[in-house]
Amino acid sequence: MESGENKLTSPWPAWKRRLDKEIGAADRIVVLAIGNKSKRDDAAGLLSAEGLKKLLRGIALRSLKIILGFEAPENTTGEIRKFNPDLVLILDAADGQYEPGTVFIAEKDRIKDEGVSTHQISLSLLASYLEETIGCKVVVLGIQPLDLSFGEGVSECVKKSAAEVAAYLAHNFGGMSR
């Protein structure tokens, strides 16, 4: 390779590489979906989790718990603590200033308190609280929304991304033998 040429990057997106690592290191995992179905693309996290549940239907996984936190995920902290996970994966519509439908890891220290989500508590505060009180790792997986106005219906790009997230997670969790 000539100097100045760019190396090819892996076709496996960065969020999948990061989750491969985090999921592989965890024995007990909570998937916490956040969103509001009455605000169009804000339902992205909920769609991903519902798709994951459908794909895993009939597979009993004692090491995985899927929780729909809707717009008040702070109300689920007792249930999460009782499960005692090593990893909490938060799925949510998030504004990372990407093209609509982009899936990305939202780093906790860069999440704005006035973010795009409709829930009552900031994601950074929720993540910090879970890490400090449970001792687990928290990863926030965001899907860039197109439309957050009130109403029914999710944009096609967000639906496609939510389905991709669900399929990716089902593939990983379906192979868990724990």
C-alpha positions as CSV (number, residue, x, y, z in Angstrom):
1,M,0.0,0.0,0.0
2,E,1.4,3.4,-1.0
3,S,1.8,5.9,1.8
4,G,-1.1,8.3,1.8
5,E,-3.6,5.6,0.7
6,N,-6.4,4.8,3.1
7,K,-6.7,1.3,4.5
8,L,-10.0,-0.3,4.0
9,T,-12.2,-0.3,7.0
10,S,-14.2,-3.4,8.1
11,P,-17.6,-3.7,6.6
12,W,-18.9,-4.6,10.0
13,P,-20.1,-1.3,11.5
14,A,-18.4,0.1,14.5
15,W,-21.5,-0.3,16.7
16,K,-21.6,-4.1,15.9
17,R,-17.9,-4.4,16.7
18,R,-18.4,-2.7,20.0
19,L,-21.4,-4.7,20.9
20,D,-19.7,-8.0,19.9
21,K,-17.1,-7.1,22.6
22,E,-19.5,-6.0,25.3
23,I,-22.0,-8.9,24.8
24,G,-19.1,-11.4,24.7
25,A,-17.8,-10.2,28.1
26,A,-21.2,-10.3,29.8
27,D,-22.9,-13.2,31.5
28,R,-26.2,-11.5,32.3
29,I,-27.7,-8.8,30.0
30,V,-30.6,-6.5,30.2
31,V,-31.9,-4.9,27.0
32,L,-33.8,-1.7,28.1
33,A,-35.8,-0.2,25.3
34,I,-36.9,3.5,25.7
35,G,-39.3,5.5,23.6
36,N,-42.7,6.9,22.9
37,K,-44.9,5.3,20.2
38,S,-46.9,8.5,20.0
39,K,-43.9,10.5,18.7
40,R,-43.1,8.6,15.4
41,D,-39.4,7.8,15.3
42,D,-39.0,8.0,19.1
43,A,-40.3,4.5,19.0
44,A,-37.0,3.2,17.5
45,G,-35.8,1.5,20.7
46,L,-39.2,-0.1,21.4
47,L,-39.4,-1.4,17.8
48,S,-35.9,-2.9,18.1
49,A,-36.8,-4.7,21.4
50,E,-40.2,-5.9,20.2
51,G,-38.5,-7.3,17.0
52,L,-35.9,-9.0,19.2
53,K,-38.6,-10.6,21.4
54,K,-40.3,-11.9,18.2
55,L,-37.1,-13.3,16.8
56,L,-36.3,-15.0,20.2
57,R,-39.8,-16.3,20.7
58,G,-39.6,-19.8,22.1
59,I,-35.9,-19.5,23.1
60,A,-35.5,-19.5,26.9
61,L,-32.5,-17.5,27.9
62,R,-32.0,-17.2,31.7
63,S,-29.2,-14.7,31.1
64,L,-31.2,-12.2,29.1
65,K,-34.0,-9.9,30.1
66,I,-35.8,-7.5,27.7
67,I,-37.5,-4.6,29.4
68,L,-39.7,-2.0,27.7
69,G,-39.1,1.2,29.7
70,F,-41.2,3.5,27.4
71,E,-40.7,7.1,28.3
72,A,-40.0,6.5,32.0
73,P,-37.1,4.0,32.1
74,E,-36.2,5.2,35.6
75,N,-39.3,3.1,36.8
76,T,-37.5,-0.1,35.7
77,T,-34.4,0.3,37.9
78,G,-35.7,-2.0,40.6
79,E,-36.4,-4.8,38.0
80,I,-32.9,-4.3,36.5
81,R,-31.2,-4.4,39.9
82,K,-33.1,-7.6,40.8
83,F,-31.8,-9.3,37.6
84,N,-28.3,-8.2,38.5
85,P,-26.9,-7.8,35.0
86,D,-23.3,-7.4,33.9
87,L,-24.4,-5.3,30.9
88,V,-27.4,-3.0,30.4
89,L,-27.9,-2.2,26.7
90,I,-30.2,0.8,26.3
91,L,-32.0,1.1,22.9
92,D,-33.3,4.5,22.1
93,A,-33.9,7.1,19.4
94,A,-31.0,9.5,19.9
95,D,-29.7,12.6,18.1
96,G,-26.1,12.0,17.2
97,Q,-26.3,14.5,14.3
98,Y,-26.1,11.6,11.8
99,E,-28.3,10.8,8.7
100,P,-31.7,9.5,9.8
101,G,-31.7,5.8,10.5
102,T,-28.0,5.6,11.4
103,V,-27.3,3.2,14.3
104,F,-24.5,4.3,16.6
105,I,-23.1,3.9,20.1
106,A,-23.9,7.1,22.1
107,E,-21.0,7.6,24.5
108,K,-22.4,8.4,27.9
109,D,-20.1,11.4,28.5
110,R,-21.3,13.0,25.2
111,I,-25.1,12.5,25.8
112,K,-26.8,15.8,26.2
113,D,-29.2,16.2,29.1
114,E,-31.5,18.0,26.8
115,G,-31.4,15.2,24.2
116,V,-33.9,14.1,21.7
117,S,-35.7,11.5,23.9
118,T,-39.0,12.1,25.6
119,H,-38.3,10.2,28.9
120,Q,-38.2,12.0,32.2
121,I,-34.6,11.2,33.1
122,S,-31.5,12.0,31.0
123,L,-29.7,8.9,29.5
124,S,-26.4,10.0,31.0
125,L,-27.9,10.2,34.5
126,L,-29.7,6.9,34.1
127,A,-26.5,5.1,32.8
128,S,-24.4,6.5,35.7
129,Y,-27.0,5.5,38.2
130,L,-27.2,1.9,36.9
131,E,-23.4,1.6,36.8
132,E,-22.9,3.0,40.3
133,T,-25.8,1.1,42.1
134,I,-25.6,-2.2,40.2
135,G,-21.9,-2.3,39.2
136,C,-22.8,-3.1,35.6
137,K,-21.6,-1.8,32.3
138,V,-24.1,0.4,30.4
139,V,-24.0,0.9,26.6
140,V,-26.5,3.2,24.8
141,L,-27.3,2.2,21.3
142,G,-29.0,5.0,19.4
143,I,-30.9,5.2,16.2
144,Q,-30.9,8.6,14.6
145,P,-34.6,9.7,14.1
146,L,-36.0,11.6,11.2
147,D,-39.3,12.7,12.6
148,L,-40.2,13.2,16.3
149,S,-43.5,14.9,15.8
150,F,-46.6,13.6,17.6
151,G,-48.4,11.0,15.6
152,E,-48.4,7.4,14.5
153,G,-46.0,5.8,12.2
154,V,-42.2,5.4,12.0
155,S,-40.1,6.5,9.1
156,E,-38.9,3.7,6.8
157,C,-35.2,4.4,7.5
158,V,-35.8,4.0,11.2
159,K,-37.9,0.9,10.8
160,K,-35.2,-0.7,8.7
161,S,-32.5,0.2,11.3
162,A,-34.7,-1.1,14.2
163,A,-35.1,-4.4,12.3
164,E,-31.3,-4.6,11.7
165,V,-30.6,-4.0,15.4
166,A,-33.2,-6.7,16.4
167,A,-31.7,-9.2,13.9
168,Y,-28.2,-8.5,15.1
169,L,-29.1,-8.9,18.7
170,A,-31.2,-12.0,18.1
171,H,-28.3,-13.6,16.3
172,N,-26.0,-12.9,19.2
173,F,-28.4,-13.8,22.0
174,G,-29.8,-16.8,20.2
175,G,-26.4,-18.4,20.4
176,M,-26.1,-17.8,24.2
177,S,-25.8,-21.1,25.9
178,R,-25.9,-19.6,29.4
